[in-house]
Amino acid sequence: MKRSLVGNPGIGALAVVASLCSVLVAALPLAAQSASTISVTVDASRVPDGIVKTHERIPVKPGPLTIYYPKWIPGEHQPSGPIANVTGLKFMADGKVIP
């Protein structure tokens, strides 16, 4: 059985979504540079199991890029972002996975 960081699988899964959305907000200036739209798709059909699938598309210009994962998550009382709960993270450029 999966356990969340806060004892309630649904709450823990939503905390992960909140943290990923924080990454999205941090990327807003990058999208403004490329004049494209950021999109987020969330599948919350398995929240009771502590699983939320999120697909983010952040268009950027070619060149160096830094993406931050937030330490402080809404509802947490310390900088303990649930990065350990993030799985299947992959980055793509021009339709190809970046290793």
C-alpha positions as CSV (number, residue, x, y, z in Angstrom):
1,M,0.0,0.0,0.0
2,K,1.3,3.5,-0.9
3,R,1.6,6.0,1.9
4,S,1.7,9.7,1.3
5,L,3.8,12.2,3.2
6,V,0.8,13.6,5.1
7,G,-1.0,10.4,5.9
8,N,-3.9,10.9,3.4
9,P,-3.0,9.5,0.0
10,G,-5.3,12.0,-1.8
11,I,-3.7,15.0,0.0
12,G,-0.2,13.8,-0.7
13,A,-1.0,13.3,-4.4
14,L,-2.5,16.8,-4.6
15,A,0.7,18.2,-2.9
16,V,2.7,16.7,-5.7
17,V,0.4,18.3,-8.3
18,A,0.7,21.6,-6.4
19,S,4.5,21.3,-6.5
20,L,4.5,20.5,-10.2
21,C,2.3,23.5,-10.8
22,S,4.8,25.6,-8.9
23,V,7.4,24.5,-11.5
24,L,4.9,25.6,-14.1
25,V,4.5,29.1,-12.5
26,A,8.3,29.4,-12.3
27,A,8.5,28.7,-16.0
28,L,6.0,31.5,-17.0
29,P,8.8,34.0,-17.9
30,L,10.3,31.4,-20.2
31,A,7.1,30.9,-22.0
32,A,6.7,34.7,-22.3
33,Q,10.1,34.7,-24.1
34,S,9.0,32.2,-26.6
35,A,5.5,33.7,-27.1
36,S,3.9,30.2,-26.8
37,T,1.3,28.8,-24.5
38,I,2.1,26.6,-21.5
39,S,-0.3,23.7,-21.1
40,V,-1.0,21.4,-18.2
41,T,-3.1,18.2,-18.3
42,V,-3.9,16.5,-15.0
43,D,-5.4,13.0,-14.6
44,A,-6.6,12.9,-11.0
45,S,-8.7,9.7,-11.4
46,R,-6.4,7.8,-9.0
47,V,-6.1,10.4,-6.2
48,P,-7.5,7.9,-3.6
49,D,-4.5,5.7,-4.4
50,G,-2.1,8.7,-4.1
51,I,-1.4,8.8,-7.8
52,V,-1.8,11.9,-10.0
53,K,-0.6,12.0,-13.6
54,T,0.5,15.4,-14.9
55,H,1.7,16.4,-18.3
56,E,3.2,19.8,-18.7
57,R,4.2,21.4,-22.0
58,I,6.5,24.4,-21.5
59,P,7.6,25.8,-24.9
60,V,11.1,27.5,-24.6
61,K,13.7,28.9,-27.0
62,P,16.8,26.9,-27.7
63,G,19.7,27.4,-25.3
64,P,20.4,26.7,-21.6
65,L,17.4,26.1,-19.4
66,T,17.1,25.7,-15.6
67,I,14.0,24.2,-14.1
68,Y,13.5,24.4,-10.3
69,Y,11.6,22.0,-8.1
70,P,10.1,23.8,-5.1
71,K,11.2,22.9,-1.6
72,W,8.2,24.5,0.0
73,I,4.9,22.9,-0.9
74,P,1.5,24.4,0.1
75,G,0.3,22.7,3.3
76,E,3.9,21.6,4.3
77,H,5.4,23.2,7.4
78,Q,9.0,22.8,6.3
79,P,11.0,22.7,3.1
80,S,10.3,19.1,2.4
81,G,9.0,19.0,-1.2
82,P,7.9,15.4,-2.0
83,I,10.4,15.0,-4.9
84,A,10.8,11.3,-3.9
85,N,7.2,10.8,-5.0
86,V,7.8,12.1,-8.5
87,T,8.3,9.2,-11.0
88,G,8.4,9.0,-14.8
89,L,9.9,12.5,-15.2
90,K,11.2,13.0,-18.7
91,F,12.2,15.9,-20.8
92,M,11.8,16.2,-24.6
93,A,13.0,18.5,-27.3
94,D,11.9,18.3,-31.0
95,G,9.9,15.1,-30.2
96,K,13.0,13.3,-28.8
97,V,13.6,12.3,-25.1
98,I,16.6,14.2,-23.6
99,P,18.6,11.6,-21.6
